[in-house]
Amino acid sequence: MKKVVLHRYAPLVLWLATLPVMAQEKAFWGHRASINAVAIHSTGRYVFSASSDKSVAVWDTAGSRPLLRFSEHKSAVLSLALSPDGQLVASGGADGLIYVWHRASGRILSTLKGHTNAVSGLAFSPDGKRLASSSWDRAIRVWDWSNSTTLAKLTGHQALVLAVAFGPDGKHVASGSADSTARVWDWQANRTLATLTGHDRAVRAVTFDPTGQKLITGSSDFTIRVWNWQSGATEQTLSGHTSIVRSVTVSADGRLIASGSDDGTVRVWDAATGKLQKTLTGHSAAVSSVSFGAARQLVSGGVDQSLRIWPDRPGRTVAGSGAITRVVWTQPNPLLYQNRTHIASSPTLYLQATVLAAANPTELRQSLRLYLNGKPLPEGDKMGETKLKHHEQEFLVERTINLPDGSDTLEWAVQLPNQKEVRSRQLIVNYTPANKPNLYVYAFGVESNLRYTQNDAESIARIFKTQQGRLFDRVSVELFAKEQTKAGDLREELERLGNRGDVIRPQDVVMLFVSGHGIIKNNDFRILGRSYSDNAWRSSSISYRDDIIANLNNLTCKKVVLLDACHSGGISMPEGSKAAVDVADAGRLIADAPPGLAVVSSSGQNELSYENEAWQNGAFTEAISEALEQGKADANRDAVVTVQELYQYLQTRVPDLVRTVLQQDQHPQFKPGESGDFPVFYLTDKTPELGATPTGATPAVTTPAAVPVPAGQTGVDRKPEPNRTQKSRRY
């Protein structure tokens, strides 16, 4: 079992191209968490930053400390807008609240309440009298902020709304959503004027050009699109970022587009031609937000907690003849595979790198080598010829190779005459033939007053790691516990999982396990994160619908969700198990099953889920361990446990465990997916242990001796129930 403790946004400067670069004027530091949104005053003197540290800072560009820190928010500040006259600031929080306040004094002028989830985007109308907001509650609202009233509520998106913008005429509002579409609305008539489809993944940023005729969008598919929104046509697709594009902005004269990305760069594009003008580096992690000032000053903020201002100056290049600055991977995407193995789904692999060198193409071609497993591949061989694209001192290197089976190492190396050799970082690639499925296990043990959530997650990770080389060719385990289980961290990891569609193949299986407290709020089941607060439940918990299911739906593979938390049920029951499976065909059955999602939950909708020191686990996880490690779920004794066989054991065993030890009721629930039934576990020994039940019989149940029930917590409020012995439970 491998415990993963890496943060999603490790420093990127070792891997990302730096040319051409615009000189950096100033960097501001002072926030204690990620910067999520930025804005710049029309004069260029003041800049604004909103952060997950629950504050908004106002900076004078001539100084180094904030002039003002607005700290009324009780949760992360996710969005920010500046009024056209520069006097008002609007800020939106993860708790669904919006404040409108005076820039110079910080005095609150209005508090806007109505959204039922995080406020992801804000925009003032050109006259400053209206404010548009987007939210994870799938709605856009237009407010008269002066009297705190909603003028329009725009609905129609099928997933979280992530961005909003006002058109220059004040009549149109644009929105971007996790449903992969952007929309343009006539907000006064409350109707959709255009639905723009073309992005493959979530639309995270929207902005109009100064004419209002074009809409610019940024997406999780790594691209920016320029649309004629009235016709619905894409006029340009700007490609170059190597990860999610989180923000886009247009200069006041409409000539430049800037974008910020999870690849750690800000890129500036010619709006007329779509050509890349500058690549700005300096952030050591994802760039969350970018904004142009009136004088083409550009401000950016990121996960590295820094705010940076870039002046409008020509790019600089690396000096020196015959110098190599860096060799960096750009494809496969280094963000997705940092310190991890890239899983190739085809023996043909496309490779791309950027070489920064003061050389001509002929010199570089003669000096460039690609190493496979420590041996250089010759040019012009059957694996393909290296292609070069040249721009100033930046070379884009491309090559397609054929991979042998198994794990391979790849490196680019360049050695110009009289210079030291420079190599890229090593990339590890694993190619598995198409019909051999892989298993990806994400196990979350959410830290709380519960005692055994980490044990639960570790147990699941250990159990399924044994399937590597057996039922699955490869098992990738990622374990998250303790400080990694705040709601924001869980949300980021689920989003990262949802963006791994280029790695996880249709024949593979993703298993998501969550152990922790569960509640039902607004008809949605939620997992409580570490340091949960009932006063900020939206930001300190994750949604089953919007965080778990929405991200898993981005993957075209088999998915199994195991929820060990209270109130996690209320879902339908399965049909009976299928006939015996030939062990040799188990892998083929997994690969051949269609994509779909199956969910096994630990309890009914109105029930609690229990843990106890007798098991050192939750009852649900304890029963899973018995079912698989002891082979008790193998009802037909074919040495293979399917999803439905696992559930059929759990639905009998969990109630028995809880009733015997705690004298309570707990009944697992099952929602079968479109994939149908398929294997998930191959017994280490082909003969299940004695006591396994023949096909068609009720699984044998071993009743543990009753043990004293330790004192524990009874719920979120952590108060004991009156006149009743306290019991360990999930809530």
N, C-alpha and C positions, 0 to 999 in steps of 0.2 A: 504494500500500500504506500502510495506517495502522497504526503501531505503538501499541498500547494499553499505557499504563503506569499506569492508574488502579488504586487498591486497591479491593477490593470494598466495603469499609466506609468510604466517605467520610463526613465529618461530616454529620449529618442535621438539626442544629438549625435550619437555614434553612428547612426544608421541613415540619417536623412541628408539629402543634397542641400548644399548651402549657397549655390550660385545660380543666377546673379543675386546679390544680396543688397538690400537697401540699408544704409547705415542706421543704427538704432540711436535715437536721441536720448531716451530716458526710460528707466524701469522703476516702477513704484512697488514697494513691498509694505505690507502692514496687515493684510488679511490673514486669518488663522485657518482658512479652509479655501476650497476651490472658489475661483471667481466665475460666476455663471452668466453675467451680463455686463456690458459696458456701454457708455455713451460719452460723447464729447460735445462741449458747448460750441455754438457757431463761431465764437471768437477764437476758439482754440485754447483759451486760457484755463478752462475748467474741464476736468474729466470725472467720470462717475463710475463706480464699480459696485456690483451687487454680489454677495458671497453666501456660501453655505454656512459661514460663521454667524448668520442671522443679522448681518449689518449691511448698510450701504455707505460707502465712503465717497466724500467729495474732495477732490484734490486740486490744488493750484499747480499748474505745470511748472511754475518757477520754483516751487519748494519740493520737499521730499516727504512731508507728513500730511495727513488728511486735515483739511480745514474744518470738516464736520463729519461726524459719524452718526448716521441715523440708525437707531437700534431698537425700534419699536416692534419689529417682527419677532415672533417667538419660535420661528422655524426658519429653515434655509430660505434665502431670498433667491428666487430663480429667474426673475424677469425685471426689466427696468426700461423706463421711457422718459425722455426729456421733452418738455413742451417746446413748441417752435420759438417762443420768445426767451427760452432758457431760464425762466423763473421757477418753473414747477417740475417736480420729479414724481413719477409714479413708480411704485415698486410692488411686486407680487410675490407671495410666499407659497411654500409647499403646503401650508395650512388652508389655502384657498382665499386668504384675505389680500386686499389691495389697499395701499395707503397712497394718497396724493398729498404731497407736502412741499413746503417752500424751500427752495434751494439754499438760500443764504442762512435762514434761521433754523430749519429743520422742523418748523411748526406744522402739525398735521392739519390739513384743510378738509380732508374727507377720508372716510373709511368705507370701502365698497365691499359688501357681503352678498353672496349669491352663488358663487361657484362652490361645488361640493368636492373639489379635488384641487391639486396643485395648479397654480397660475403659471403657465409656461411662457407666455408672451404678452407684451403690452405695446400699444402704439397710440400716440396722440393724433387727433385730426389736425389738418393744416391750420385751422383757426384756434386750436387749443381748447375748444369747448367740449369736445367729445374724447372719450378714451375707449379703445378697443382692447379686449383681453381674450386670450385663448387659455384653455384649461384641459387637464387630463380627464375632466368629466365629459369630454367629447363635445363641448359647446364653446361658441364664441359669443361674447356679450359686448354690446356697445352701450356705454354709460354716459349720462350727464353727470360728470363727476362733482359738479358744484352742489347738487342736491342729493347725491348718492342714489340715483334711480337708474334702473335698467331701461334703456330705450328699445333695445332689440336683443333677442336671444336667438342665435343662428345655430340650428342643428341639422345634421345630415351625414357628418363624418361617421365612419364605422369603427373608429379607434381613437386613441388619445389625439387631441389637437395640440400640436407642438409649437406653432408659430402663428403670428398675426401681423398684418401691416395695413395701414390706411393708404388709399390712393391719394394722389396730389389734389384731386377734385373734392375730396372729403365725402364722396358719395359711395365709393367702392371700398370694400374690405377684402383682403386676401387672407387665406389660412392654409397651413400645411399640417398634415396628419400622419400618424403611424399607419394609416390605411393605404399609404403610398400615393395619395392624391393631394393636389392643391386645388383650392376652390376660390373663385371670385364671387362676391356677394353684392347685391344691392341691399344694403342693410336697412334702408328706410322701408323698402317693400318686403323685406324679410324673405328674399328668394335668391336661389343660386343662379348666377349668370353663366358660369363656366365651371366645369369639372375637368381638371387637367391630369391626364394619365400618361405615364411614360417612365417615371421612376420605378425601379424594381423594389425599392424599400422605402422606409419612412421618409417623409418630407419634413425636414427639421428647421428649415429657414425659408422665409419669403420676404421679398421686398419689391416694390414698384420702381421703375426707372422714373426720372423727373417728368417725362411726358405722360405717364400713366398708361401708355399703350402696351408696355412690356412688363412682364413679371419675371423676376429672377428667383429661382428656388435652389436650395442645397439639400442634399439627401444622404441617407445612410448607404446608398449605393456608390458613394465616393465621387459623385458628379455634381456639377452645377448646370442647370438648364435655363436658357432664356426663351421665354414663350411670347408669342402673340396671343394673349389670353382670349381675345375676342374670337379668333378663329380656332383656338385650341392647338395651334401648330407649334412645335419646338423649332425655334430659329437657330439655336446654337446649343451644343453640349460641350461643356468645358471639362476636360479630363486631365488629371495630373496628380490630384491628391491620392494618397495610398490608404486612406481610411475615411471614416465618416466625416461628412461636411456638416458642421453644426451651426454655422452662421454665414450670412452673406450681407454685403452692404454695397451701395452704389454712391460714387462721388456726386457732389452737387451739380456738376456740369454734365453728368451722365456718361463720361468718357471711360471711367474705370469701374471695375467690379473687384471687390476684395472678398476673400473667403477664409474662414478659419476651420481647422480640421483636427481630428483626433491624431493625425500623423505628426502633430506638433508644429506645423508650419502655417504661416499666413501667405496666401498667394494673391497677387494682383494681376488682373487680366485686362486686356484692351476690350472694351465693351463692343466696339464696332466689328472687330475681327475675331474675337474669342481667343487671341493668342496670349500666352503667358508672358507677362512683362517682368515680374520680379517674384522671387521666392524669399520670404523673410523668415529667418530662424533666430532663435534666442529663447523661446519657450522650451522648457525641458519636459513638457507633457502636453496633453490635449489642449487645443485652443477652443474655448467655449464660445467666444463672442468677438466680433469685430465691428467697428463703426467709423465712418469717415466724418471729418470735420469739414467746414466750409472751404478751408484753404488746402484741401487734400491731405491734411494731417490724418493719420490713421491710428486708431487706438485698438488694442487687443488685450484680452484677459483670458486666463487659462487655469487649468487644474493645478499648475505649479504655484498658484497663489500670487502671481505677479501681474501687474498692469503695465503695458508697454506702449510707448508712443513712437511712431515711425514718421519721420518727415518726408516731404516730397523731394527727394534728391535722386540723381542718377545712380544706377547700380555700380558696384565696384567689383573688380575681378581679382583673382589671386595673382600676385606678382611672381616673377621668376621664370626662367626658361627651363623646360624639361622637368618641372616640379609636379608631383602627384599629391593632391591634398587628401583624397579619400576615395575608397571604393565601397559602395553601399548597395545592399539589396533593395529593390523596389517591388519585385514580384518573384516568388510569393510574398505577400504582404508581411513585412517584418513585425508589424504591430500584433498580428494574430499569432505569430509563431515564436515570439521572443522567448528564449530559453525553453522552448518546447519543440517537439517533433512535428514537422509538417506531414500530414497524411495525404498522400497522393491517391486519387481515385482512378488514375489512368497511367499506363506506363509511359505515355508521352507527356512530358512536363515542359511548359513554357517558362523560361527564366528571363529576368530583366534586372539590370543593375545600372547605377549611375556612377560614372568615373569622372572625378574632378581633376583635370590635368592640363598643364600648359604644354600641349603637344598638338601635332596635326594628326588627322585620321590615319595616315599611313604608319606613322610612328606608333600610334596606340595599337593598331591592329597587329603589328609585328610583336608587340610587347605584352599582349593580353593572353591569358590562359584561364581555362576553366578546369578545375580539378574535381574529379569524381573519385571518391575513396582514396584520396592521396595521389592519384595519377592524372597527369594532364591529358585532356582530350585534344587530339590534333584537329586543326582546321580542315574543313571540307570532308570529314569522315561521314559515315552513314548517319551519325547523330545530328548532323546539321551544321551550318556555317554561322559564325557569329556576325551579326549585323550591327552597324553603328549609325546613330543619328547624332549630328554634331551641332551644338549651339554655343558659340564663344568657347569657353573652356570647360563646358559641360558636355559629356558624351552619354548617350543612352545606349546601352549594350543589350542586345536581345539574342537569345538562342533557344532552340528547342532540342531536347535530348530524349533518349529512350532510357528508362530506368530499369535496372535489374530488380528482381523481387527482393524484399527485405529492407533493412535499414541502410541508408547510404549517406555519405557526407559530400557536400558541395562547397566549393570556395572559388571566388574570382581572385586572380592575382595579376598584377601589372608591375613590370620592371623596365623602365626606360633606360637607355644607355647612361652609364655613370650615375645611376640613381639606385637607392635601396628599393627592394621589392616591397610593394604595399598590397595587402590582402584584405578582402572583405571578412566579416565574421563568418564562421562556419555555420552552414545550414544543414540540419539533419532532416532527411526525407525518408518516409517509410511508404513503400508501395505494396499494397496487398491486392492480389487478383480480385476481380469484380465480385465474384460470388461468395467471398469470405467476409461475413459481416464483422464490424467492430462494435464495441460497446463503449459508450461515454457515460460515466457515472458522475453526477454532481450531487454531493452530499452536504446538506446544510444542517449543522447542529447549533441552533440559535441560543446564544448564552442568555440566561435569565435566572430567576429564582428556582427554576427546575434544576434537578441535580444530574440528570443523565442524558441530556440532549446531545452532548458531545460523544458520549458512549454510543448513542444510537447511530450517529453519523459514521463513527469509526467502524461500528459493526457492519453496517451496510457496505462501506468501502472495502473492508476486509473480505466479506463474503463474496462479492462479485469480482474482486481482483483474481480470485482463484479460477475464473473462467477464461483467462488469457491462455491461448493455445489449446483450449478445449472447445467450448461452444463458440467462442469468438476468437478471431485471429489476434486481435489486440484489444486490451481493456485500458482505457484512459480514465484515471480516477482523480477527481479534484475535490478536496475536502475543505470545508469552510467552518470554522468554529471560533469561539471567543471574540476577539476584537474585530474579526472579519464579518460579523453578523449584524451590524447596524443595517437598518432598512435601506439606506442609500447604497451601502456596499452590496447588499443582496440584489438590489435593483440593477446595479451596474453589471454584476456577474451574469444575471439573467439576460440582460441586453447583449452582453458579449456572446453568450451562448446562442442567442437568436441570430447573431450575425455570422455564425460559423457554417452557413449553408454551402460555402465553397469547399469545406473540408468534410463535413458529415454527409455521407452518401445515402441515397434512398434505401439501400439494403442494410444500413446500420441501425443501431438502437441507441436512443438516448434515455437514460434513467435519471430522473430528478427525485431526490429524497429530501424531505424537510421534516425536522423534528423541532417542535417549539410550541409556544402558545398560539391558539387560533381563536378568532372572534368573527362574528358576522356583523357588518356595518353596512347600512344602505343596501341591503340585499346582495352584498358581496362578501365572500369569505376572504379573510385577511390573515396573514401571518405577522405576528408582532416581532419587530426587530429588537436587537439589543438596545437597552435604555429606552424602551417604549414609554410614551407619555400619552395618557388618555386625552389630554388637552390638545395634543397635536397628533392625533391618531393617523391622519393621512400621510404625514411625512415620516412617522416612526413605525409604519407597518407597510407591508407590500400586499398588493391586490392579486388574488388568484386569477381574476379575469384579465386585468390590464397589465400585470407584470409577468405572471407565469404563463398563462395560456397565450397571450398575445405574442410573446417571444417564441414559444415553442411552435406556434403556427407558422413561423417563418422557415421552419425546417421541414423538408420533405423526406421524412424517415419515420421509423417506428419510435413512438415515445411512450414511456411508462412513468407515471407520477405516483409516488408513494408519500402520502401525507400522514404524519404521526402528530396530530394536533386535534384539539377539541373542535366540535361542530363542523368537522371536515367532510361530513357525509351528505345525505340528502340526494343521493344519485341512484341510478337504476341498478337492478340486479341482473346477473348474467344468465346465459343458458348453461346447460350441463357441459362437462368437459368432453373433449374429443377422444377418439380412439387412440390406442398406443402409437407412439412415434418411434420410428427406427432412429437410433442414436446417430447413425451415419448420415441421415438426412436432416438432422436438426438444423444445421447451419443453412442448408438450402431453404428450409421452411421459413426461417427468419428473413433471408434475403428476398424470397419470393412474396412475402406478405406485403400488401399495399401500405402506403403511408397512413398514419392514424395515431390517435392518442387514447391510451387507456389510463384510467385513474383508479387507484385503490386507496381509500381513505380509512383512517383508523376508527372512526366513530360516526354515529348518526348525526343529523343536523342539530338535534337538540340534546346531544350527549357530550359528556366529557371524555377525555382520553387520559389514562392513568399510567403512572410510573411507580416503581417501588424498589426498595433496596433488595428485596428477594430476588429480583431479576437483574438489578444494576442497569436496567433499560426501561423504556416504555413497554407496556404489554404488547403493543403492536409489533415493535421491533424484535422483542423477545420471541414472538411467535414466528416472525419471518426467519429468524435464526434457526429455530427448530425445523421449520418447513424445508429449508434448503440445506443447511449444514448436516442435519441428521436425516435428511431424505424423507421426512414424514409427509411432504406434500405430493410425493410421487405416487398418486393413488393407483395408477395402472402398472407400476413397477417396470417402466421402460427406461429408467435412469435419467429421464428428461422431465423437468418441471416447466409447465407452460404458465402463462399469465393466469388463466382461469383455474388451473390446479392450485396455484399459489393462493388465490382468493378463496377457493373452496375450503382450504385448510384453515385460513385465517378466520373465516366467518364462524367456524366452530370453536377453534382454539382460543381466540382472544376473549370471547365472552366467558369461557370456562376459567381462564386465568384470573380475570378480574373478579368474577363472582366468588371464586375459591379464596383468594387472598384478601380482597377488599370488600366483598359483599356489595358490589356495585354492578351496574350494567354498562356494557360497551359493545357495540356491534359494528364491525367494519362494513363499508359499503363499496360498491364496484360500479364503474361506468366503462363498459367495453368500448374500444375504439373501432374505427373503420378497418383496421388491420386484421381484425378477427383474432383468433387465438394463435399464439406462436410461442416457441420455447424461450426461456430466459435463464435457465440454469441446467447444467449437466453435472450430475453427481460425480464427485471425485472417485468414489467406488461405484461400479456399475450395479452392485447389489445394495439396495437400501438397507438400512439397519433393521434388525428384527423388530417386528411390531408394525411395519408398513402395511397399509391396507390394500387388499386386492381391488381390482377395478370394480367400480360400482358400489363399493361398501363405504360406510361412513368412516372417515379417518380416525384412527385410534387416538385417544387423548390420555395423556399421562397427567394425573392430577397432583400438583405439588402439595406438600404439607403446608398447612396454614402457618403464617408467621405473624409476629406482632407488627402492627401497622405503625410506622414512625410518624411523629408529628410533621406536618408539612404546610404548604400553602394551599388555600382553597380557591383562589381566583386572582384576577387582576388587582383588585383592591387589597389583596394580601391580608384580609381580615378573617379570623376563624369563624366558622359557622357556629351559631349558638347551640349549646347543649349537644354537640356532636363531636366525636373523635375526628381530628383533622387527618386527611389522607393526602398523599402525594398525587397531584393531578396536573393535567395540562388545561389551559383555559384560553 
